């Protein structure tokens, strides 16, 4: 069993990827400092896979601790790097926190990769690097626009750091540019559990349906879209997790065409905010208390992926529907509330 380091492996996407890695016969080792995740996620992973992954509570900003970890784990064959601060609004308020956490940690990991000959690296990137697109759907060749937030900028700079490192070393990297992850594992043992007020649409929907939030705000109904609300590409988190395993296997089997590759991960279909709201109501039978409010500064009108490269070159395709994603998210929300 190949040992794979998963940083941020108790987070939303990280935990689902750990499950898929175990299902595929890998041995994931999780690093997480629990700054935006819960230790109980480890139990959820174990319930699903019947295997408890190795976990270390470690802050990647501490260079000495990172070096010590790699001294003790010299048989790691690949890294999937999720660990990062990710709230756009907070990044505007605390830019230095984001630059320290998202960039220094990547650099420390890459220094250890070079020290111990770890050549396989999967990076958790984002469609935010595209900004307001010139045309839709967005291909991997679309220009990277000036970032509208420090968070988005850290994703752009991280890709540049990786590209530069790959050009002068044996490091092989695949950067996966996610669109909008939604849903939960079908078992409802793991899912999206934001700390504080949710920053993403679907957990705000489920928390509103559960009575945790009084009302859902829909930011704007006057955009140049069919129903006036913003359009995004919502991808089921399990499909997203499976893509990481496919990307890792591509690197391990040396099928990559260059040392730095980029793939969009989405469904290739845009759904408006109001479409998601209506779909949730139809799928679950729950009525949502929502209100149209003013536009939110910085929101892009429409973003959805061209997935041809991921489908044909990576050999991966999103399979789960919006309805499946929303049903699983609601099942997860109900389980969490029943236990709280």
C-alpha positions in Angstrom: 0.0 0.0 0.0 1.5 3.3 -1.1 1.6 5.9 1.7 0.1 9.2 0.7 0.2 12.4 2.8 -3.1 14.3 2.8 -2.7 17.8 4.3 -6.0 19.2 5.6 -7.4 15.7 5.5 -10.1 16.2 8.1 -11.6 19.1 6.1 -14.6 18.9 3.8 -12.9 17.8 0.5 -9.9 16.3 2.3 -12.0 13.8 4.3 -13.9 12.6 1.3 -10.6 12.2 -0.6 -9.2 10.1 2.3 -12.2 7.8 2.0 -11.6 7.4 -1.8 -7.9 6.8 -1.3 -8.6 4.1 1.2 -11.2 2.5 -1.1 -8.6 2.5 -3.9 -6.0 0.7 -1.7 -3.8 3.6 -0.7 -2.6 4.3 2.9 -3.4 8.0 3.6 -1.6 9.8 6.4 -3.5 12.9 7.5 -2.0 16.2 8.7 -4.5 18.7 10.1 -4.3 21.4 12.7 -8.1 21.4 13.3 -8.3 25.2 12.7 -11.2 24.6 10.3 -12.2 21.0 10.9 -13.2 18.6 13.7 -11.5 15.6 15.2 -14.8 13.7 15.0 -14.4 13.5 11.2 -11.8 10.8 11.8 -14.4 8.6 13.3 -16.7 9.3 10.3 -14.0 8.2 7.9 -13.4 5.0 9.9 -17.1 4.1 10.0 -17.2 4.4 6.2 -14.0 2.5 5.3 -13.7 0.3 8.4 -10.1 1.5 8.5 -8.7 4.3 10.7 -6.2 6.5 8.9 -3.0 7.7 10.6 -3.6 11.3 11.9 -1.2 13.9 13.2 -2.4 17.2 14.7 0.3 19.4 13.1 0.5 23.0 12.0 2.3 23.2 8.7 3.4 26.8 9.5 5.9 25.3 12.0 8.8 24.5 9.7 10.6 22.4 12.4 7.5 20.3 13.0 7.1 19.7 9.2 10.8 18.6 8.9 10.4 16.3 11.9 7.3 14.7 10.3 9.1 13.9 7.1 12.1 12.5 9.0 9.7 10.1 10.6 7.8 9.3 7.4 10.4 8.8 4.7 8.3 6.3 2.8 5.6 8.8 1.6 5.2 8.5 -2.2 2.8 11.3 -2.9 1.2 14.4 -1.4 -2.3 15.8 -1.8 -2.3 19.3 -0.4 -5.6 20.7 0.8 -4.5 22.6 3.9 -5.2 26.3 3.5 -7.3 29.1 4.8 -10.2 29.6 2.3 -12.7 32.3 3.3 -12.6 35.1 0.7 -14.0 37.7 3.0 -11.7 36.9 5.8 -8.7 37.0 3.4 -9.5 40.6 2.6 -9.6 41.4 6.3 -6.5 39.4 7.2 -4.2 39.2 4.1 -1.0 38.4 6.0 -2.7 35.4 7.7 -3.6 34.1 4.3 -0.2 34.7 2.7 1.6 33.1 5.6 -0.7 30.1 5.9 -1.3 29.3 2.2 2.2 30.1 0.8 4.7 29.3 3.6 3.1 25.9 4.2 3.4 25.0 0.5 7.0 26.1 0.4 7.9 24.0 3.5 6.2 21.0 1.9 8.1 21.4 -1.3 11.4 21.8 0.5 10.8 18.4 2.1 9.7 16.9 -1.2 13.2 17.8 -2.5 14.9 16.6 0.6 13.3 13.2 0.5 12.7 12.7 -3.3 8.9 12.9 -3.2 8.0 13.6 -6.8 4.1 13.3 -6.9 2.1 16.3 -5.8 -1.6 17.1 -6.2 -2.6 20.7 -5.5 -6.0 21.9 -4.4 -6.5 24.9 -6.7 -9.7 26.9 -7.6 -11.6 28.4 -10.4 -11.2 31.7 -8.7 -7.9 32.0 -10.6 -10.1 32.8 -13.7 -11.9 35.8 -12.2 -14.7 37.1 -14.4 -14.3 34.9 -17.5 -14.1 36.3 -21.0 -16.1 33.4 -22.4 -18.0 30.4 -21.2 -17.5 27.5 -20.5 -14.0 28.1 -19.0 -11.1 26.1 -20.5 -7.8 25.5 -18.8 -6.3 27.9 -21.4 -8.4 30.8 -20.2 -6.3 33.7 -18.9 -5.6 33.9 -15.2 -7.0 37.2 -14.2 -5.8 39.6 -11.5 -7.1 38.1 -8.2 -10.0 39.9 -6.5 -9.0 38.7 -3.0 -5.8 37.6 -1.1 -7.3 34.1 -1.0 -7.6 34.0 -4.8 -4.1 35.5 -5.1 -2.6 32.7 -2.9 -4.0 30.1 -5.3 -2.5 31.9 -8.3 0.9 32.3 -6.5 0.9 28.7 -5.3 0.4 27.5 -8.9 3.4 29.7 -10.0 5.5 28.3 -7.1 4.7 24.8 -8.2 5.2 25.5 -11.9 8.6 27.1 -11.2 9.7 24.2 -8.9 8.6 21.6 -11.5 10.7 23.3 -14.1 13.9 22.8 -12.2 13.4 19.5 -10.4 11.9 16.1 -10.7 8.6 17.2 -9.0 5.5 16.3 -11.0 2.4 18.3 -10.1 -1.3 18.3 -11.0 -3.2 21.4 -10.0 -6.9 20.7 -9.8 -9.0 23.8 -10.3 -12.3 23.1 -8.5 -15.6 24.8 -9.2 -18.2 24.6 -6.4 -18.1 21.4 -4.3 -21.5 20.4 -2.7 -23.1 17.4 -1.1 -21.9 14.8 1.4 -20.9 11.2 1.5 -24.0 9.0 1.0 -23.5 7.4 4.4 -23.9 10.8 6.1 -20.9 10.0 8.2 -18.9 12.9 6.7 -20.0 16.2 5.0 -19.6 19.9 4.9 -19.6 21.3 8.5 -18.5 25.0 8.4 -17.4 26.7 11.6 -19.6 29.8 12.2 -21.7 31.3 9.5 -21.5 29.3 6.3 -19.7 31.0 3.4 -21.1 28.6 0.8 -24.6 28.4 -0.6 -25.6 24.8 0.1 -24.7 24.6 3.9 -26.5 27.9 4.3 -29.5 26.3 2.6 -29.4 23.2 4.8 -28.9 25.2 8.0 -31.9 27.4 7.0 -34.0 24.4 6.4 -32.9 23.0 9.8 -33.8 26.2 11.5 -30.2 27.1 12.4 -30.4 30.2 10.2 -33.5 32.3 10.1 -33.3 33.3 6.4 -31.3 32.6 3.3 -30.1 35.7 1.4 -30.0 35.5 -2.4 -27.6 38.2 -3.5 -29.2 39.8 -6.5 -31.9 38.9 -9.0 -30.9 41.4 -11.6 -27.9 39.7 -13.2 -28.0 39.1 -16.9 -29.0 35.4 -16.4 -32.2 33.6 -17.1 -33.6 34.2 -13.6 -31.4 37.1 -12.6 -29.3 35.2 -10.0 -25.6 34.2 -10.3 -24.6 31.0 -12.0 -22.1 28.5 -10.7 -20.9 25.0 -11.5 -21.8 22.8 -8.6 -20.0 19.5 -8.4 -20.7 16.6 -5.9 -17.8 16.3 -3.4 -17.5 12.5 -3.9 -17.0 13.1 -7.7 -14.4 15.7 -6.8 -12.7 13.3 -4.3 -12.5 10.6 -6.9 -10.7 12.9 -9.3 -7.8 13.3 -6.8 -7.3 9.5 -6.8 -7.4 9.5 -10.6 -4.8 12.3 -10.7 -2.6 10.6 -8.2 -2.6 7.4 -10.2 -1.8 9.4 -13.3 1.4 10.7 -11.6 2.4 7.4 -10.0 2.1 5.6 -13.3 4.0 8.4 -15.1 1.2 9.1 -17.6 1.5 12.8 -17.1 2.4 14.7 -20.3 4.4 17.4 -18.5 5.7 18.0 -15.0 3.0 20.6 -14.3 -0.6 19.9 -15.5 -3.8 21.7 -14.8 -7.4 20.3 -14.9 -10.8 21.9 -14.3 -13.0 19.9 -12.1 -16.7 20.7 -12.6 -19.8 19.3 -14.2 -19.7 21.5 -17.3 -23.1 22.8 -16.4 -24.0 26.1 -14.7 -26.9 26.3 -12.2 -28.3 29.6 -10.9 -28.7 30.2 -7.1 -32.5 30.2 -7.5 -32.3 26.9 -9.4 -30.4 25.4 -6.5 -32.9 26.7 -4.0 -35.8 25.4 -6.0 -34.1 22.0 -6.6 -33.5 21.7 -2.8 -37.2 22.3 -2.1 -38.3 19.8 -4.8 -35.8 17.2 -3.7 -36.3 17.3 0.0 -39.9 18.6 0.3 -38.6 21.4 2.7 -39.7 25.0 2.1 -36.9 27.5 2.4 -37.3 31.0 3.9 -35.3 33.1 1.5 -35.1 36.7 0.5 -33.7 38.5 -2.5 -31.2 41.2 -1.3 -28.7 43.5 -2.9 -25.8 42.1 -5.0 -22.7 41.2 -3.1 -19.5 43.0 -4.1 -17.1 40.9 -6.1 -19.5 38.2 -7.2 -18.9 37.0 -10.7 -22.0 36.7 -12.9 -21.5 33.2 -14.2 -18.8 30.6 -14.0 -18.9 27.0 -15.2 -16.2 24.6 -16.5 -15.3 23.2 -19.8 -14.5 19.7 -18.6 -13.3 18.2 -21.9 -9.6 18.0 -20.8 -10.5 16.3 -17.5 -12.8 13.9 -19.3 -10.5 12.9 -22.1 -7.0 13.4 -20.8 -7.4 12.7 -17.1 -10.1 10.1 -17.7 -12.5 11.4 -15.1 -16.0 12.6 -15.3 -18.6 14.0 -12.8 -21.4 11.4 -12.5 -23.6 12.6 -9.6 -26.6 14.9 -10.1 -27.5 18.2 -8.4 -30.5 16.3 -6.8 -28.2 13.6 -5.4 -25.8 16.3 -4.0 -28.6 18.3 -2.3 -30.3 15.1 -0.9 -27.0 14.0 0.6 -26.3 17.4 2.0 -29.7 17.5 3.7 -29.3 13.9 5.1 -25.9 15.0 6.5 -27.4 18.2 8.1 -30.1 16.2 9.7 -27.7 13.7 11.2 -25.4 16.4 12.6 -28.4 18.2 14.2 -29.8 15.0 15.7 -26.5 14.5 17.5 -25.9 18.0 18.6 
